[in-house]
Amino acid sequence: MPKVFAKNLSNKQVMTTDGAEIGILDNIVMEVKTGKLEDLMVKPDIGLDTSKYVTDGQFLKIPFKAVRSIKDYIVVDKQIATSLE
């Protein structure tokens, strides 16, 4: 995956590989010691059934390993994004 500046990700739409819109990226969780990106914190779209997602307050916690592409949208693998770890 090519390099992308974090500031360019703010407020970017997040969707699944099947084209379903999940919400808007609010923040990214990073492991401080290693610098590894852990999770995307996504503000869910109104009407989205969040029961299959891990949540943290008002946000969906999408594992960074679910990210498949970052261009106009952040595209995530739905199967990984909805796995309740």
The 8 nearest C-alpha neighbors of each residue, nearest first, counted from 0:
[[1, 2, 68, 69, 67, 3, 66, 70],
 [2, 0, 3, 69, 68, 70, 4, 67],
 [1, 3, 0, 4, 5, 69, 7, 70],
 [2, 4, 5, 1, 7, 8, 69, 6],
 [3, 5, 6, 7, 2, 8, 9, 1],
 [4, 6, 8, 7, 3, 9, 27, 26],
 [5, 7, 8, 4, 9, 3, 10, 26],
 [8, 6, 5, 4, 9, 3, 11, 10],
 [9, 7, 5, 6, 11, 10, 4, 24],
 [8, 10, 11, 6, 7, 24, 25, 26],
 [11, 9, 24, 23, 25, 8, 12, 7],
 [10, 12, 8, 24, 9, 23, 72, 13],
 [13, 11, 23, 72, 22, 73, 24, 10],
 [14, 12, 73, 22, 21, 23, 72, 74],
 [15, 13, 20, 74, 21, 19, 18, 75],
 [14, 16, 75, 77, 19, 17, 18, 74],
 [15, 17, 18, 76, 75, 74, 77, 14],
 [16, 18, 15, 19, 77, 14, 76, 20],
 [19, 17, 15, 16, 14, 20, 74, 21],
 [20, 18, 15, 14, 17, 21, 16, 13],
 [21, 19, 14, 22, 13, 18, 15, 12],
 [22, 20, 14, 13, 43, 44, 19, 47],
 [21, 23, 43, 44, 42, 13, 12, 20],
 [22, 24, 12, 42, 41, 10, 11, 13],
 [25, 23, 41, 10, 11, 26, 9, 40],
 [26, 24, 41, 40, 10, 9, 23, 42],
 [25, 27, 40, 24, 39, 28, 9, 41],
 [26, 28, 39, 40, 38, 29, 36, 25],
 [29, 27, 38, 37, 36, 39, 26, 30],
 [30, 28, 36, 37, 35, 31, 34, 27],
 [29, 31, 34, 35, 33, 32, 36, 37],
 [32, 30, 34, 33, 29, 35, 28, 36],
 [33, 31, 30, 34, 35, 29, 36, 37],
 [32, 34, 35, 31, 30, 29, 36, 37],
 [33, 35, 30, 31, 32, 29, 36, 37],
 [36, 34, 30, 33, 29, 37, 31, 32],
 [35, 37, 29, 28, 63, 38, 30, 34],
 [36, 38, 29, 63, 28, 62, 35, 30],
 [39, 37, 62, 63, 28, 61, 27, 60],
 [38, 40, 27, 61, 60, 41, 63, 26],
 [41, 39, 60, 26, 25, 59, 58, 27],
 [42, 40, 24, 59, 58, 25, 23, 43],
 [41, 43, 58, 23, 22, 25, 24, 59],
 [44, 42, 22, 21, 41, 45, 47, 59],
 [43, 45, 22, 47, 21, 46, 42, 23],
 [46, 44, 47, 43, 22, 48, 21, 42],
 [45, 47, 44, 48, 43, 49, 21, 22],
 [48, 46, 44, 45, 49, 43, 21, 22],
 [49, 47, 50, 46, 51, 52, 45, 43],
 [48, 50, 52, 51, 47, 59, 43, 54],
 [49, 51, 52, 48, 53, 54, 81, 47],
 [52, 50, 81, 49, 83, 53, 82, 48],
 [53, 51, 81, 49, 50, 54, 83, 59],
 [52, 54, 60, 83, 59, 51, 55, 61],
 [55, 53, 59, 60, 58, 52, 56, 57],
 [54, 56, 58, 57, 59, 60, 53, 40],
 [55, 57, 58, 54, 59, 60, 53, 42],
 [56, 58, 55, 42, 54, 59, 43, 41],
 [59, 57, 42, 41, 55, 56, 54, 40],
 [58, 60, 54, 41, 40, 53, 61, 55],
 [59, 61, 40, 53, 54, 39, 38, 58],
 [60, 62, 39, 80, 38, 59, 63, 40],
 [63, 61, 38, 64, 65, 37, 80, 39],
 [62, 64, 38, 65, 37, 66, 39, 36],
 [63, 65, 62, 66, 79, 37, 67, 38],
 [66, 64, 76, 75, 63, 79, 62, 80],
 [67, 65, 75, 64, 63, 74, 68, 76],
 [68, 66, 75, 74, 65, 76, 69, 73],
 [69, 67, 74, 73, 66, 70, 75, 0],
 [68, 70, 73, 72, 74, 71, 67, 66],
 [69, 71, 72, 73, 68, 74, 3, 8],
 [70, 72, 69, 73, 11, 12, 74, 68],
 [73, 71, 70, 12, 13, 69, 74, 11],
 [72, 74, 69, 13, 68, 14, 12, 70],
 [73, 75, 14, 68, 15, 67, 66, 13],
 [76, 74, 66, 15, 65, 67, 16, 77],
 [75, 77, 65, 16, 79, 78, 15, 80],
 [78, 76, 80, 15, 79, 81, 75, 16],
 [77, 79, 81, 80, 76, 82, 65, 75],
 [80, 78, 82, 65, 81, 77, 76, 62],
 [81, 79, 77, 61, 78, 82, 65, 76],
 [80, 82, 52, 51, 79, 78, 77, 83],
 [83, 81, 79, 80, 84, 78, 52, 51],
 [82, 84, 53, 81, 52, 51, 80, 79],
 [83, 82, 53, 81, 52, 62, 79, 80]]
